[in-house]
Amino acid sequence: MLVEASRGGVVETRHRVHAAVVSPDGRLIARAGDPDFVTFWRSGAKPFQAMPLLLDGVIEHFAMTVPELALCCASHSSEPHQVQLVRDLLAKIGCTERDLLCGPHPPLSERVAQDYATRGVRLTPAYSNCSGKHAGMLALARHHGWPVERYTRGDHPVQQRCLSEVARWTATPESRIATAVDGCGVRTFAVPVRNMALAYAKLGKGEGGKGSGVVDAMVRFPELIAGEGRPCTDMMRAHPGRVVTKVGAAGVYCGLLTREGWGIALKVEDGNGPAAVLAMAATLAELGLRPQPAHLMSQPIPNTRGEPVGEMRVNGTLEREKNGA
Amino acid sequence: MLVEASRGGVVETRHRVHAAVVSPDGRLIARAGDPDFVTFWRSGAKPFQAMPLLLDGVIEHFAMTVPELALCCASHSSEPHQVQLVRDLLAKIGCTERDLLCGPHPPLSERVAQDYATRGVRLTPAYSNCSGKHAGMLALARHHGWPVERYTRGDHPVQQRCLSEVARWTATPESRIATAVDGCGVRTFAVPVRNMALAYAKLGKGEGGKGSGVVDAMVRFPELIAGEGRPCTDMMRAHPGRVVTKVGAAGVYCGLLTREGWGIALKVEDGNGPAAVLAMAATLAELGLRPQPAHLMSQPIPNTRGEPVGEMRVNGTLEREKNGA
């Protein structure tokens, strides 16, 4: 599977896609490129970094709401109500925005970014797309009585706890998971694309239903997982309850088909984000979730006058495995 | 040859490079990936789109200066003096900025872009990085008495004349050159990477020295070909007179080693610009132009707090051809 950008009908650039579709028992249903391609999970790991909130009793302890849990799994758009929800959660656990160690950045939504730039809104750590995840990590620390300082460091019990969940859901021993520092400062985990897909499959129908709380939060609040006009939100809204999707930085995209219980993970080898969106939408369409929103199936390439002079779209399909479904 | 971005020492994304190093008589000296990879030349074609200015007597007709010719070959940074030079050239040929059909865009130099944003400078077509090329095309039209209207259209004699030069220098019949609309609205040309390299080789030592005027302008005014702190300018300044380099959009980079007369062209398959810069600097270093500026040999990857958490650099080398030099 390639994502190709063409100009005047001639292909100009190519993005290679490595993808795996996996059942909860680990069968490879379909693939593209190399399903064993190892890369960092980035924000695709967020549902599993949020898992200790459910498993360790943090939700009950702090009476966390479903929208708050959804935000812990999100790469949100820094929309005002999303930022407010994060601040509410911080207050609830006895923390403030000063405890957040994620750096701020322009909102992932261009519309929101432009609005804040025009209005001169000062971007603080709560505006980070990862601020929900960080607030969840602080809640985990508070719950266990761990220090909230330095919660992003690899040797902090919060990060150790996240690693243990990543290892469990990906069925990969901790010792075989390489880690590095994510864009927001916490640990990120290198695993094969196939194992990312397995984790999402198990989220739906595996581990004795332990993933159901996360799935429920994500499908009920797609507008919190990304934001207005962003791909994860649009993909989940197009087929309500049928799919969970979660973008990761550097060309990662993951998902779960709730009915089939199939996990999906893909990586655009060169890390191109728009190509990953197109690859994910095409994959969902191929697996039966049709139609996908038209703006996720091809993207126009404009010149500096704004006239369309080319487009980016997927070329190729998944290869079905003979022993798959 | 790959350009790899790693995080915590683990490779996260990969960019494939197709490259050719060619002598003026067409011998392949070295390669990476597929030297016959066909793609759009984009701004790598500018020296050849400027060629009619020399060959048709436009320079003499309008008493064009060497800096003006250099700007016609440039993807400039929209620095104030560069924009002024373009306006001077337009005045000289009896045109105004209103004749320019290139759309404006934020300056390619981040420093200049930020400065203009802070000061609220209105970006007009003369600020396009291609405004020198467009002014040159208008000069060509004026010289020949062709209409200046619609000079960007494929059927306009200006674009036909450019196509004929591209065909000549790349040794590719016009009928075999696919065209499309470039980012700035004029025609762009799809040719194999190897033929792009051949054109640059001939620019130095071919076609009976017809390219010497362009080479002279580019090596004498590297600050006009890109701008302060931009890669083409830095590469040419690092080895004065020894090298011409010219970036193109979507991962294209071209160059000429003036002493050897070797042409170089490369394309990052996925169009990644920073990867193309690293690939070009590594290629120049490998071909003997050492040292290259350190910031062109590896690029740090920061997190949102600005701390370096990874780096991008070239992995691999050119393959020398047995029958090459």
Interface residues (C-beta under 8 A of the other chain):
Chain A: A5 R7 G8 G9 V10 E12 T13 R14 H15 R16 V38 T39 F40 L101 C102 G103 P104 H105 S128 A178 T179 A180 V181 D182 G183 C184 G185 T188 A190 A250 G251 E269 D270 G271 N272 A275 N303 T304 R305 G306 E307 V309 G310
Chain B: A5 R7 G8 G9 V10 E12 T13 R14 H15 R16 V38 T39 F40 L101 C102 G103 P104 H105 S128 A178 T179 A180 V181 D182 G183 C184 G185 T188 A190 A250 G251 E269 D270 G271 N272 A275 N303 T304 R305 G306 E307 V309 G310
